[in-house]
Each structure stands twice: as structure tokens, then as C-alpha cells.
Amino acid sequence: MINSKVIIVGGGPAGSTCAWRLRTHGIECLVLDKEEFPRQKLCAGWITPQAIKDLEIDVEAYPLSLRRFDRFHVHISRRDVTLTVHQFAIRRYEFDEWLLKRSGAAMQIHDVKDIKKAGDSYVIDDRYRCHYLVGAGGTNCPVYRTFFKGPNPRAKDRLIVTLEAEFPYAYQDCDCHLWFVQNKLPGYSWYVPKGNGYVNIGIGGFSERLKANNDTIQRHWGLFLKELERLSLVTNYHARAKGYMYYVRDGVDVVHKDGVFLTGDAAGLATRDMGEGIGPAVESGILAADAIITGKPFSLRSVKRYSFPRYWTLFKVGVLYSLKGLKKFGRANPYT
């Protein structure tokens, strides 16, 4: 039996941030992840200045690709708006491994199947034992399934389905582009040029709304590739897309039970406007670590709900104007 005061299930940004915070306070922890790092993780890779600050990253000293954006080109049903922003993009393939190594925590490759409470401890697959357990394993986190699925069920209408591709490409446009409600997609699409000659393209939409419209994310992917061709952003390239699912922020009520904590996508914390997960994952990882360190109550109410609150009214007005005639804005709004 391998014993550790804290075991963190999941080595992504939520788990590695929690481990890093614990280790800086001298607390022993072990990270379990079913994959070896570095591992492929498709993601637009938004990194906000707040996330940079929370992670105490020196932008000039960060050794891997980090691209800064000072503006976003937003397309709302063929109407274009340029927004002044201060954002960064990373490649998750590099970033996640760097965060995990920086934490200094022990890490083992293990696919968690069974978790049991044994007195004041938790036993994982009859192999690992801990006093505190942190669920940071994403949407399908076994910690969520075991302890929180009943008391904190996820709302089906908050489920996002995506298709993405990230690949080396000699891009000419160095700005980020976003498309809202293109072809009546209940969500948005993106083009994100990254460092070291990579580009990420993707689409995401509400699963239940797609089903209600007898629509599919695959159909929208095909239309999106045609739009990229039309704008000469990605041409003569037939990207093989991969999909995943996650939940945007809804009621996050039960996230702590005895010595068990829920963080990141395992708690469904992606922002309501952009579906951004890295910032909320980092915030929640820090909060879980601080609760373990201090013994104070754990809550995720302070974790941000929106990525761009100052622009959200603009997005809503633009969508309403573009889709006038719809009686209920909630049917068109990508992230409310």
C-alpha cells in the first residue's frame, strides 16, 4: 500500500496547481493520472493575465511557447468586431507537463477505478491510501462519480460537445478569430495561432440544443472548414478533428465532503461566456490546497464565472441583432 497525506487524481492544470501549492507549504502529495506526460490535450489554450498571476509565471522566463494577443477578431453572423484584449495562448502538450514538473510532486501513471472510504482515510484500488483526496480528473473524474454524482448532478443543458485540431501550419494571420452563432451553431468557433508554428482550430456547442435541432457538431465542423478556406486562414488542409465534452458553469453546490475536494472540469467550472477551463481550474486547485493547508471551509463560489465580463453585453447585443426574430434570447446565446 502506497501512503500519501494527499492524493490528487488528475495531473492537468487543476491537479498540478493544487500539488504546487501544497508542496510550497511542505505538504506531501501524490498525483495519479492515467496518461504519461507530456500527453496530447486539445485545447484553444486561453491563458488570462489572472491565470498567469495565480500561477506566478514570469512571462519573459517561461521556457516554452507563449503567444500574446492584443486583439480578437469577432465574427457574429457575418458582422465583424475587433476587441482589444490582453490574453495569451499556450500549447497544452507543453504547458501541462511543465506545470506538473514545476510542482515537484510525485506522480504515478494509474487509471483509478475504485475508491473507498476506510475510517478517516481513502483507499484507491487497494493500492493507494490518503487522508485527503482531490478530484482533478476532468469531466469523467472518478472522484466526482464516486462521491458527488448523486448530491451534485450535472445539468444536461450545460454539456458542451467539441471538435478540435491542433497542427503545425505556416499561418499568415497572427490574430485570434472567434465566430458566434455561425450557421446557427449554439456555441462558437475559433482560430488560434500559437507559438512555434502551431495553430488550433475548433468548434463547441451545447449538446442538447444540437439534438433539439436535429443537428450535429460534425456538420458544423465541415462548414467551419469552408469558412476558414474562404478567409484564407487555413487552406488546402483537411484536419482530422477529435472531440471531447465538458460542462459550463452552473450550480456548483456540493464540492467538498469530509476530506474529498472537487476542482476544475470535474466540478464543471468552465466559464459561461467562453467555456474557458484553465483559469477556473487554477483557481479551484489553489482553493483546494489552501483548504487542506489551513483547515478552512472549501468553496468554489469565488471562482470566476465569465472570461470577458466587460465584453459580454456586446456579445449579447450582437447576437440579438444578428438573429432578430428569435423570441427567446436564451435559444441563441452561446453561454448564459
C-alpha positions in Angstrom: 0.0 0.0 0.0 1.4 3.4 -1.0 0.5 6.1 1.5 0.4 9.9 1.0 -1.3 12.6 3.0 -2.9 14.0 -0.1 -3.7 12.2 -3.4 -4.7 14.2 -6.4 -6.5 12.3 -9.2 -5.6 14.1 -12.4 -2.4 15.9 -13.4 -3.8 18.7 -15.5 -3.8 22.4 -14.5 -6.2 21.9 -11.5 -4.3 19.0 -10.1 -0.8 20.3 -10.8 -1.7 23.7 -9.3 -3.1 22.1 -6.2 0.1 20.0 -5.9 2.4 23.0 -6.4 0.5 25.0 -3.7 0.7 22.1 -1.3 4.4 21.4 -1.9 5.3 25.1 -1.3 3.8 24.6 2.1 5.7 21.4 2.7 2.7 19.1 2.4 3.3 15.6 0.9 1.1 14.8 -2.1 0.9 12.2 -4.9 -0.6 12.9 -8.3 -2.2 10.0 -10.2 -3.0 10.3 -13.9 -4.0 7.6 -16.4 -1.6 9.1 -19.0 2.1 9.8 -19.2 3.1 13.4 -19.6 3.6 15.1 -22.0 0.3 14.0 -23.5 -1.9 15.3 -26.3 -4.5 17.6 -24.9 -6.6 19.5 -27.4 -7.5 23.0 -26.2 -7.7 26.5 -27.6 -5.3 27.3 -24.7 -6.6 30.6 -23.4 -4.4 31.9 -20.6 -5.7 35.1 -19.0 -3.4 37.6 -17.1 -5.2 36.5 -13.9 -4.2 32.8 -14.5 -0.6 34.0 -15.2 -0.7 35.9 -11.9 -2.2 33.0 -9.9 0.4 30.6 -11.2 3.2 33.1 -10.5 4.6 32.7 -14.1 7.2 35.1 -15.3 6.1 35.6 -18.9 9.6 36.5 -20.0 11.2 33.5 -18.4 8.6 30.9 -19.4 10.7 28.4 -21.4 8.0 27.2 -23.9 5.7 28.7 -26.5 3.6 31.5 -25.1 1.8 33.8 -27.6 0.3 37.1 -26.6 -2.9 38.5 -28.2 -3.7 42.2 -28.1 -6.9 41.9 -30.1 -9.6 39.4 -31.1 -11.5 39.4 -34.3 -15.1 38.5 -33.5 -17.5 37.4 -36.3 -21.1 37.5 -35.4 -23.2 36.2 -38.2 -21.1 37.9 -40.9 -20.7 41.0 -38.8 -17.2 41.7 -37.6 -15.9 43.4 -34.4 -12.4 43.9 -33.3 -11.9 43.7 -29.5 -8.8 45.0 -27.6 -7.7 42.3 -25.2 -4.7 41.1 -23.2 -4.6 37.4 -23.5 -2.1 34.5 -24.0 -2.2 31.1 -25.7 -0.2 28.1 -24.8 0.1 24.5 -26.1 -1.4 22.2 -23.5 1.1 19.5 -24.7 3.9 21.6 -23.2 2.2 23.6 -20.6 0.6 20.7 -18.6 3.9 18.8 -18.3 5.7 22.0 -17.3 3.2 22.8 -14.5 3.3 19.2 -13.3 7.1 19.1 -13.2 7.3 22.5 -11.5 5.0 21.3 -8.7 7.7 18.9 -7.5 5.1 16.4 -6.6 5.5 12.7 -7.0 3.5 11.3 -10.0 2.4 7.8 -11.0 0.6 6.6 -14.0 -2.6 4.9 -12.8 -6.2 4.7 -14.1 -8.3 5.0 -11.0 -11.2 2.5 -10.9 -12.4 2.1 -7.3 -12.3 4.5 -4.3 -13.5 3.5 -0.8 -13.6 5.3 2.5 -11.8 3.4 5.2 -12.2 5.2 8.6 -10.6 8.6 8.2 -8.7 7.6 5.1 -9.5 6.8 1.4 -8.3 3.7 -0.4 -7.8 3.7 -4.2 -7.9 0.3 -6.0 -6.5 -1.3 -2.8 -3.1 0.2 -3.7 -3.1 3.8 -2.5 -4.2 5.4 0.8 -4.6 9.0 1.7 -6.2 11.3 4.3 -7.2 14.0 1.7 -8.4 13.3 -1.8 -8.6 15.9 -4.6 -10.6 15.2 -7.8 -9.0 16.9 -10.7 -9.6 14.3 -13.4 -11.7 16.3 -15.8 -15.3 15.7 -16.9 -15.1 11.9 -16.3 -13.2 12.2 -13.0 -13.7 9.0 -10.8 -13.7 11.2 -7.7 -16.8 13.0 -9.0 -18.5 9.7 -10.0 -17.9 8.2 -6.6 -18.7 11.0 -4.2 -20.5 13.8 -6.0 -22.6 12.5 -8.9 -25.6 11.9 -6.5 -25.6 15.1 -4.4 -24.4 17.3 -7.3 -25.7 16.0 -10.6 -24.8 17.9 -13.7 -27.4 19.7 -15.8 -27.6 18.2 -19.3 -28.3 21.6 -20.9 -24.8 22.7 -19.7 -23.0 20.0 -21.7 -20.7 21.2 -24.5 -19.5 18.9 -27.3 -16.5 20.0 -29.3 -14.3 19.1 -32.3 -10.7 20.4 -32.4 -7.5 20.1 -34.3 -4.0 21.4 -33.5 -1.3 21.1 -36.1 1.9 22.8 -37.5 0.9 25.3 -40.1 2.6 28.3 -41.8 -0.2 30.7 -40.8 -0.2 34.3 -42.1 -2.8 35.8 -39.8 -1.3 36.1 -36.3 -4.6 37.3 -34.6 -7.2 35.1 -32.9 -10.6 34.8 -34.6 -13.9 33.9 -33.0 -17.2 33.1 -34.6 -20.5 33.2 -32.7 -23.7 31.5 -33.9 -22.3 30.9 -37.3 -24.8 28.7 -39.3 -26.9 28.8 -36.1 -24.4 26.8 -34.1 -25.4 27.1 -30.4 -21.9 28.0 -29.4 -18.9 29.4 -31.1 -15.8 28.5 -33.3 -12.2 29.7 -33.0 -8.9 30.0 -34.9 -5.9 30.4 -32.5 -2.4 30.7 -33.9 0.1 29.5 -31.4 3.9 29.7 -30.8 6.4 27.5 -32.6 4.3 27.4 -35.8 1.2 25.7 -34.5 -2.5 26.6 -35.0 -5.6 25.4 -33.1 -9.0 25.4 -34.7 -12.2 24.2 -33.1 -15.9 24.4 -32.5 -18.1 23.9 -29.5 -21.8 23.8 -28.9 -24.5 22.8 -26.5 -25.3 19.1 -27.0 -29.0 19.3 -26.1 -29.6 22.2 -28.4 -27.9 20.5 -31.3 -30.1 17.4 -30.7 -33.2 19.5 -30.4 -32.4 21.0 -33.8 -31.6 17.6 -35.3 -28.2 18.9 -35.9 -24.7 17.6 -35.3 -21.3 19.1 -34.4 -19.8 17.1 -37.3 -21.9 19.1 -39.8 -20.7 22.4 -38.3 -17.1 21.2 -38.5 -17.4 20.8 -42.2 -19.0 24.3 -42.6 -16.3 25.8 -40.3 -13.5 24.4 -42.5 -15.1 26.0 -45.5 -15.2 29.3 -43.7 -11.5 29.0 -42.8 -10.8 28.4 -46.5 -12.9 31.4 -47.6 -10.9 33.7 -45.3 -7.6 32.0 -46.3 -6.9 31.3 -42.6 -6.4 27.6 -43.2 -6.3 26.4 -46.8 -5.7 23.0 -48.5 -5.6 21.3 -45.2 -8.0 18.6 -44.1 -7.6 18.5 -40.4 -8.6 15.4 -38.5 -10.7 16.6 -35.7 -11.0 15.0 -32.3 -13.8 15.6 -29.8 -14.4 15.8 -26.1 -17.1 17.0 -23.8 -17.3 19.3 -20.7 -19.7 21.3 -18.7 -20.0 25.1 -18.4 -20.6 26.7 -15.1 -24.0 26.0 -13.5 -24.8 25.4 -9.8 -21.6 24.3 -8.1 -23.1 23.3 -4.7 -21.5 20.1 -3.3 -17.8 20.1 -4.0 -16.5 19.0 -0.6 -17.2 16.0 1.5 -15.1 15.1 4.5 -11.6 15.1 3.1 -12.6 15.0 -0.5 -12.4 18.1 -2.8 -13.6 18.7 -6.4 -11.7 21.0 -8.8 -11.6 22.1 -12.4 -13.7 20.4 -15.0 -14.5 17.7 -12.5 -16.6 20.4 -10.8 -17.9 21.8 -14.1 -16.3 25.2 -13.8 -15.8 26.3 -17.4 -16.8 29.9 -17.9 -20.2 30.8 -19.1 -19.2 33.0 -21.9 -16.2 31.4 -23.5 -16.2 27.9 -22.0 -12.6 28.6 -20.7 -11.4 26.0 -18.3 -7.8 26.7 -17.4 -8.3 29.8 -15.3 -11.1 28.2 -13.2 -9.0 25.1 -12.9 -6.1 27.0 -11.5 -8.3 29.0 -9.1 -10.0 25.9 -7.8 -6.7 24.0 -7.4 -5.4 26.8 -5.2 -8.6 26.9 -3.1 -8.5 23.1 -2.5 -4.8 23.3 -1.5 -5.5 26.3 0.9 -8.4 24.4 2.5 -6.1 21.4 3.2 -3.3 23.7 4.4 -5.5 25.9 6.7 -8.4 23.6 7.5 -10.8 26.4 6.5 -14.1 25.7 4.6 -13.8 24.9 0.9 -16.0 26.8 -1.5 -15.8 27.5 -5.3 -18.2 30.4 -5.2 -15.3 32.9 -5.7 -14.1 31.2 -8.9 -14.8 33.4 -11.9 -17.9 32.7 -14.0 -17.0 34.8 -17.1 -13.8 35.2 -19.0 -14.7 38.6 -20.5 -17.4 40.2 -18.4 -16.7 43.7 -19.9 -17.5 42.4 -23.4 -20.3 40.1 -22.6 -23.0 42.7 -23.1 -21.5 43.4 -26.6 -21.7 39.8 -27.5 -25.3 39.5 -26.4 -26.4 42.6 -28.3 -24.6 41.5 -31.4 -26.1 38.0 -31.3 -29.6 39.5 -30.7 -29.2 41.9 -33.6 -27.9 39.2 -35.9 -30.7 36.8 -35.0 -33.6 39.2 -34.6 -36.9 37.5 -34.8 -36.0 34.9 -32.2 -38.4 35.5 -29.3 -36.2 34.0 -26.7 -32.5 35.1 -26.5 -31.6 32.1 -24.5 -32.0 29.9 -27.6 -29.3 31.8 -29.4 -27.0 32.9 -26.6 -24.0 30.5 -26.6 -23.1 30.7 -22.9 -25.7 32.1 -20.4 
